[in-house]
Amino acid sequence: MTGPRDGILVPPPLRPGDRVRFVSPGSTPDKASVLRHVELLENWGLDVEVGVHAFDERGFLAGRDEDRLSDFNGALRDPAIRAIFATRGGKGCHRIADRLDFQAAQRDPKFLVGFSDPRFCI
């Protein structure tokens, strides 16, 4: 960790060989699109994982709340994971947000990459 900047914990920059994980905290993503981005990040030298439930489907959500939360918290708690990529945003995110492990994020800050504008989603 590079330390706090204006009260924000800043993780160290990503380096080749760092492990990152894709999770789906909201809606189910397009699998082919996610796999293209996995390949891109691997070409950059990153070790890429995809959450166990990233492609689950339950209505408009990527699986049950408990499973989406488990994938996200698993990435927050795993010291080997250096960045978390959200495959999609969406309404489902608010259903798990209050149960994210913020203490784990504070102990071991890592980048969180993602946004919910469908024009830009992975």
VMD Tcl script that draws the C-alpha trace (Angstrom):
set ca {
  {0.00 0.00 0.00}
  {1.34 3.43 -0.87}
  {-0.50 4.97 2.08}
  {-3.32 7.39 2.64}
  {-3.74 10.39 0.38}
  {-6.28 12.86 1.66}
  {-7.84 10.08 3.72}
  {-7.97 7.63 0.81}
  {-6.02 4.37 1.00}
  {-4.20 3.88 -2.28}
  {-3.10 0.38 -3.29}
  {0.22 -0.15 -5.02}
  {0.24 -0.08 -8.83}
  {-0.51 -3.32 -10.64}
  {2.50 -5.18 -11.98}
  {2.87 -8.14 -14.36}
  {2.15 -11.32 -12.45}
  {-0.37 -9.67 -10.12}
  {-3.61 -11.58 -9.65}
  {-6.93 -9.88 -10.38}
  {-10.49 -11.20 -10.22}
  {-13.70 -10.50 -12.11}
  {-16.89 -10.56 -10.01}
  {-20.51 -9.82 -10.87}
  {-22.09 -7.82 -8.04}
  {-25.18 -6.91 -10.07}
  {-26.48 -8.12 -13.40}
  {-25.29 -11.12 -15.38}
  {-22.61 -10.10 -17.89}
  {-22.10 -11.27 -21.45}
  {-19.68 -14.17 -21.03}
  {-17.93 -13.69 -24.38}
  {-17.26 -10.05 -23.57}
  {-15.83 -10.86 -20.13}
  {-13.59 -13.56 -21.63}
  {-12.26 -11.05 -24.20}
  {-11.30 -8.76 -21.32}
  {-9.74 -11.66 -19.42}
  {-7.56 -12.30 -22.47}
  {-6.63 -8.62 -22.72}
  {-5.54 -8.46 -19.08}
  {-3.61 -11.72 -19.43}
  {-1.81 -10.19 -22.42}
  {-0.82 -7.34 -20.09}
  {0.84 -9.93 -17.86}
  {-1.83 -10.16 -15.15}
  {-3.01 -13.45 -13.65}
  {-6.78 -13.31 -14.11}
  {-9.46 -15.21 -12.22}
  {-13.24 -15.15 -12.63}
  {-15.49 -15.42 -9.59}
  {-17.28 -18.73 -9.13}
  {-20.70 -17.11 -9.58}
  {-19.78 -14.44 -12.15}
  {-21.99 -15.96 -14.85}
  {-24.86 -17.21 -12.69}
  {-28.35 -16.12 -13.71}
  {-31.31 -15.44 -11.46}
  {-33.76 -13.11 -13.12}
  {-31.83 -9.98 -14.05}
  {-29.13 -10.73 -11.46}
  {-25.91 -12.73 -11.63}
  {-27.22 -15.29 -9.15}
  {-28.36 -15.13 -5.56}
  {-27.41 -12.18 -3.37}
  {-25.43 -14.51 -1.09}
  {-23.38 -15.87 -4.00}
  {-22.60 -12.46 -5.50}
  {-21.62 -11.24 -2.04}
  {-19.46 -14.32 -1.45}
  {-17.54 -13.73 -4.69}
  {-16.99 -10.05 -3.91}
  {-16.00 -10.56 -0.27}
  {-13.78 -13.46 -1.29}
  {-11.87 -11.11 -3.58}
  {-11.67 -8.42 -0.89}
  {-10.34 -10.90 1.66}
  {-7.85 -12.72 -0.59}
  {-4.40 -11.18 -0.08}
  {-3.27 -12.50 -3.47}
  {-5.92 -10.46 -5.32}
  {-4.59 -7.00 -6.20}
  {-7.59 -5.65 -8.16}
  {-11.28 -6.46 -8.49}
  {-13.10 -5.94 -11.79}
  {-16.90 -5.69 -11.67}
  {-18.31 -7.21 -14.85}
  {-21.52 -5.18 -14.68}
  {-23.26 -2.73 -12.45}
  {-26.96 -2.58 -11.97}
  {-29.68 -2.56 -9.37}
  {-28.48 -5.73 -7.72}
  {-25.37 -4.03 -6.36}
  {-27.29 -2.10 -3.72}
  {-28.71 -5.38 -2.40}
  {-25.27 -6.51 -1.21}
  {-23.41 -3.21 -0.64}
  {-24.11 -2.99 3.09}
  {-22.62 -6.47 3.63}
  {-19.30 -5.92 1.87}
  {-16.28 -6.52 4.09}
  {-15.04 -2.94 4.37}
  {-12.59 -3.93 7.10}
  {-10.87 -6.31 4.67}
  {-10.73 -3.52 2.09}
  {-9.17 -1.20 4.65}
  {-6.62 -3.80 5.80}
  {-5.59 -4.64 2.24}
  {-6.62 -1.93 -0.25}
  {-6.97 -3.03 -3.84}
  {-8.27 -1.39 -6.97}
  {-11.97 -1.74 -7.78}
  {-12.66 -1.28 -11.47}
  {-16.12 -1.05 -12.98}
  {-19.05 1.18 -13.77}
  {-22.69 0.69 -14.60}
  {-23.16 2.60 -17.84}
  {-24.11 -0.24 -20.24}
  {-22.29 1.48 -23.11}
  {-19.02 0.87 -21.30}
  {-19.59 -2.36 -19.38}
  {-17.35 -5.29 -20.00}
}
mol new
graphics top color blue
foreach p $ca { graphics top sphere $p radius 0.5 }
foreach p [lrange $ca 0 end-1] q [lrange $ca 1 end] { graphics top cylinder $p $q radius 0.2 }
display resetview
